[in-house]
Amino acid sequence: MAKLIYPFLFLATAGLAIDVVIHLAAFTGSTILFDQLGKYIFPGIFVVWLPAIFAMNRLAREFKQRDIWRAALRGCPKWMRMALWTVFGYGWASLFVLPILYGEGIDSGPNSARAMSAIALTFYAVAACVLYSATQAEKFDQGRRCANGHRVGPLARFCEECGAPVIDVTSSSSAIGEK
């Protein structure tokens, strides 16, 4: 199953990288890249989102609704989760805040390119993180043990058997339980 994810992970990462370039160009006031590549970037979101949704459903199927993001991103390192939430917040803030700061409407050329490419950044970043997590989650789940050596669940903070705190041996799980 994980081998099927890698092509879509590559596309999501490539789309994210290209959109970062488009977004940076839009910040300088140039809309040339957005005008030329926007027609490919936005349909590409749908190409990577369908597998991301299936991967997220598989990763979170045994968890409560309130833990869906923790479950779906459990295979990601902490820096990746933090970067995702930063991009997520920035993407949505750019839709509402940046046009006000620049003093123009959202429908002006540079503002439109900035806002739309920031939204695309959000979608590509979520897809890339969920797909990456899907490739790493099994390895992450196997490495979780309590201080007494018992295996624990993917989101557990304490051992279900003895109550000891969880000691993660995988590098990507150092702060999974932190809020």
C-alpha positions as CSV (number, residue, x, y, z in Angstrom):
1,M,0.0,0.0,0.0
2,A,2.8,2.5,0.9
3,K,4.4,2.0,-2.5
4,L,1.2,3.3,-4.2
5,I,1.5,6.5,-2.1
6,Y,5.0,7.5,-3.2
7,P,4.1,8.9,-6.6
8,F,1.3,11.1,-5.1
9,L,3.7,12.2,-2.3
10,F,6.2,13.2,-5.0
11,L,3.5,15.2,-6.9
12,A,2.3,16.9,-3.7
13,T,5.8,17.8,-2.7
14,A,6.6,19.1,-6.3
15,G,3.3,21.0,-6.3
16,L,4.2,22.6,-3.0
17,A,7.7,23.6,-4.1
18,I,6.4,25.1,-7.4
19,D,3.7,26.9,-5.5
20,V,6.2,28.4,-3.1
21,V,8.1,29.8,-6.1
22,I,4.8,31.2,-7.5
23,H,3.9,32.7,-4.1
24,L,7.3,34.3,-3.6
25,A,7.1,35.8,-7.1
26,A,3.6,37.2,-6.3
27,F,5.0,38.8,-3.2
28,T,7.4,40.8,-5.4
29,G,4.4,42.0,-7.5
30,S,5.0,39.6,-10.4
31,T,2.0,37.6,-11.5
32,I,3.7,36.0,-14.6
33,L,4.3,32.7,-12.9
34,F,0.8,32.6,-11.4
35,D,-0.8,33.4,-14.8
36,Q,1.3,30.7,-16.6
37,L,1.4,27.9,-14.0
38,G,-1.9,28.5,-12.1
39,K,-3.8,26.6,-14.6
40,Y,-1.7,23.5,-13.7
41,I,-1.3,24.1,-10.0
42,F,-5.0,24.1,-9.1
43,P,-6.1,20.9,-11.0
44,G,-3.0,19.3,-9.4
45,I,-4.5,19.8,-6.0
46,F,-7.3,17.4,-6.9
47,V,-4.8,14.8,-8.1
48,V,-3.1,14.7,-4.8
49,W,-6.1,15.3,-2.5
50,L,-8.0,12.1,-3.4
51,P,-5.1,9.8,-2.3
52,A,-4.6,12.1,0.7
53,I,-8.2,11.7,1.8
54,F,-8.0,7.9,1.4
55,A,-4.7,7.8,3.4
56,M,-6.2,10.0,6.1
57,N,-9.2,7.8,6.4
58,R,-7.0,4.7,6.7
59,L,-4.8,6.4,9.3
60,A,-7.6,7.7,11.4
61,R,-10.2,5.0,11.1
62,E,-9.8,3.6,14.6
63,F,-9.6,6.9,16.4
64,K,-12.1,9.4,17.7
65,Q,-13.1,12.3,15.6
66,R,-11.4,14.8,17.9
67,D,-8.1,13.0,17.4
68,I,-8.3,12.8,13.6
69,W,-5.4,15.2,12.9
70,R,-3.2,13.7,15.6
71,A,-3.9,10.3,14.1
72,A,-3.4,11.3,10.5
73,L,-0.1,13.1,11.2
74,R,1.4,10.7,13.7
75,G,4.0,9.6,11.2
76,C,5.3,13.1,10.6
77,P,8.2,14.6,12.6
78,K,7.4,17.4,14.9
79,W,9.0,20.1,12.7
80,M,6.7,18.9,9.8
81,R,3.6,19.2,11.9
82,M,4.6,22.6,13.1
83,A,5.4,23.8,9.5
84,L,2.0,22.4,8.3
85,W,0.0,24.4,10.9
86,T,2.1,27.5,10.2
87,V,1.4,27.2,6.5
88,F,-2.3,26.4,7.2
89,G,-2.7,29.6,9.4
90,Y,-0.7,31.7,6.9
91,G,-2.8,30.4,4.0
92,W,-6.1,31.3,5.5
93,A,-4.8,34.6,7.0
94,S,-3.5,35.6,3.6
95,L,-6.9,35.3,2.1
96,F,-8.3,37.9,4.6
97,V,-5.4,39.9,6.1
98,L,-2.9,40.5,3.3
99,P,-5.4,42.3,1.0
100,I,-6.1,44.7,3.9
101,L,-2.4,45.2,4.6
102,Y,-1.6,46.0,1.0
103,G,-4.6,48.3,0.8
104,E,-6.0,46.7,-2.4
105,G,-8.9,44.4,-3.0
106,I,-8.5,40.7,-3.3
107,D,-9.3,40.9,-6.9
108,S,-6.3,43.0,-7.9
109,G,-3.6,41.1,-9.8
110,P,-0.8,40.7,-7.2
111,N,-3.2,40.3,-4.3
112,S,-5.2,37.6,-6.1
113,A,-2.0,35.8,-7.0
114,R,-0.7,36.0,-3.4
115,A,-4.0,34.8,-1.9
116,M,-4.7,32.1,-4.3
117,S,-1.2,30.7,-4.2
118,A,-1.3,30.8,-0.4
119,I,-4.5,28.7,-0.4
120,A,-2.9,26.3,-2.9
121,L,0.1,26.1,-0.5
122,T,-2.2,25.0,2.3
123,F,-3.8,22.2,0.3
124,Y,-0.5,20.9,-1.1
125,A,1.1,21.0,2.4
126,V,-1.7,19.1,4.0
127,A,-1.6,16.5,1.2
128,A,2.2,16.1,1.4
129,C,2.1,15.7,5.2
130,V,-0.7,13.2,5.3
131,L,0.8,11.1,2.5
132,Y,4.2,11.2,4.2
133,S,2.6,10.2,7.5
134,A,0.9,7.3,5.7
135,T,4.4,6.0,4.6
136,Q,5.8,6.3,8.1
137,A,2.9,5.5,10.5
138,E,3.4,1.7,10.6
139,K,7.0,2.2,11.7
140,F,6.0,4.8,14.2
141,D,3.2,2.6,15.6
142,Q,5.6,-0.4,16.1
143,G,8.2,1.7,18.1
144,R,5.9,2.9,20.9
145,R,6.5,1.3,24.2
146,C,6.0,2.3,27.8
147,A,8.9,2.6,30.4
148,N,8.2,-1.0,31.3
149,G,8.5,-2.3,27.7
150,H,4.8,-2.9,27.0
151,R,3.5,-1.9,23.5
152,V,1.1,1.0,23.5
153,G,-1.3,2.5,21.1
154,P,-0.4,5.2,18.5
155,L,-1.8,8.1,20.5
156,A,-1.4,6.8,24.0
157,R,0.5,9.0,26.6
158,F,0.5,6.3,29.2
159,C,0.5,2.5,29.1
160,E,-2.9,0.9,29.0
161,E,-1.5,-2.1,30.9
162,C,0.6,-0.6,33.7
163,G,0.1,3.1,33.6
164,A,3.7,4.0,33.0
165,P,4.5,6.9,30.7
166,V,5.2,6.2,27.0
167,I,8.8,6.4,25.8
168,D,9.0,6.8,22.1
169,V,11.9,5.3,20.3
170,T,11.2,6.8,16.9
171,S,12.5,10.2,16.1
172,S,9.2,11.4,14.6
173,S,7.2,10.9,17.7
174,S,8.9,13.0,20.4
175,A,5.9,15.3,21.0
176,I,2.9,13.5,19.5
177,G,1.0,13.7,22.8
178,E,1.8,17.4,23.4
179,K,-0.8,19.9,22.7
